[in-house]
């Protein structure tokens, strides 16, 4: 993938596993980042977010985050509807 392209959580975990192998072979963080094709900052961020996670766990996390976004939108829509109904009920329409 080129610069600016996003990796899926599954792809990130695979790259982190590859990085673990490279680290066990004695490679430095700089060498590892070059080998897996990401910046040092990205590698560190990935390790914080996905370190120790399995692919199936990442898929579940992604599904839960998507569901959470949908629920937040639903709550916002319902709050707006409720607010509009209160205004209509007051006669301020």
C-alpha positions as CSV (number, residue, x, y, z in Angstrom):
1,X,0.0,0.0,0.0
2,X,1.2,3.5,-0.8
3,X,1.4,6.5,1.4
4,X,-1.8,7.7,2.9
5,X,-3.7,4.4,2.3
6,X,-5.4,2.8,5.2
7,X,-4.8,-0.7,6.4
8,X,-7.6,-2.9,7.8
9,X,-7.2,-4.0,11.4
10,X,-6.6,-7.5,10.1
11,X,-3.7,-6.2,7.9
12,X,-2.3,-4.3,10.8
13,X,-2.2,-7.3,13.1
14,X,-0.5,-9.4,10.4
15,X,2.1,-6.6,10.0
16,X,2.6,-6.5,13.8
17,X,3.2,-10.3,13.9
18,X,5.7,-9.9,11.1
19,X,7.4,-7.1,13.1
20,X,7.5,-9.5,16.2
21,X,9.4,-12.0,14.1
22,X,11.8,-9.4,12.8
23,X,12.4,-8.1,16.4
24,X,13.1,-11.7,17.6
25,X,15.7,-11.8,14.8
26,X,17.4,-8.8,16.4
27,X,16.4,-6.1,14.0
28,X,16.0,-2.6,15.2
29,X,12.7,-0.7,15.2
30,X,13.9,1.4,12.3
31,X,14.7,-1.7,10.3
32,X,11.4,-3.3,11.2
33,X,9.5,-0.2,10.1
34,X,11.3,-0.1,6.8
35,X,10.6,-3.8,6.3
36,X,6.9,-3.6,7.0
37,X,6.5,-0.3,5.1
38,X,5.3,2.1,7.8
39,X,6.7,5.0,9.7
40,X,8.0,4.7,13.3
41,X,5.1,6.7,14.6
42,X,2.5,4.5,12.8
43,X,4.3,1.4,14.2
44,X,4.1,2.7,17.7
45,X,0.5,3.7,17.4
46,X,-0.4,0.3,16.0
47,X,1.4,-1.4,18.8
48,X,-0.6,0.6,21.4
49,X,-3.9,-0.1,19.7
50,X,-3.5,-3.6,18.4
51,X,-0.6,-5.1,20.3
52,X,-1.4,-8.6,21.5
53,X,-4.7,-8.7,19.6
54,X,-5.7,-11.6,17.4
55,X,-7.3,-11.1,14.0
56,X,-10.7,-12.3,15.2
57,X,-10.6,-9.9,18.1
58,X,-9.8,-7.0,15.7
59,X,-12.8,-8.0,13.6
60,X,-15.0,-8.0,16.7
61,X,-13.7,-4.6,17.8
62,X,-14.3,-3.2,14.3
63,X,-17.9,-4.5,14.4
64,X,-18.5,-3.1,17.8
65,X,-17.1,0.3,16.8
66,X,-19.4,0.3,13.8
67,X,-22.4,-0.6,15.9
68,X,-21.5,2.1,18.4
69,X,-21.5,4.7,15.6
70,X,-24.9,3.6,14.4
71,X,-26.3,3.8,17.9
72,X,-24.9,7.3,18.5
73,X,-26.5,8.4,15.2
74,X,-29.8,6.9,16.3
75,X,-29.7,8.6,19.7
76,X,-28.9,11.9,18.0
77,X,-31.8,11.5,15.5
78,X,-34.2,10.6,18.3
79,X,-33.1,13.5,20.4
80,X,-33.7,15.8,17.5
81,X,-37.1,14.3,16.9
82,X,-38.0,14.7,20.6
83,X,-36.9,18.3,20.6
84,X,-39.0,19.1,17.6
85,X,-42.0,17.4,19.1
86,X,-41.6,19.5,22.3
87,X,-41.5,22.7,20.2
88,X,-44.6,21.6,18.3
89,X,-46.4,20.7,21.5
90,X,-45.6,24.2,22.9
91,X,-47.3,25.7,19.9
92,X,-44.1,27.4,18.8
93,X,-44.2,25.9,15.4
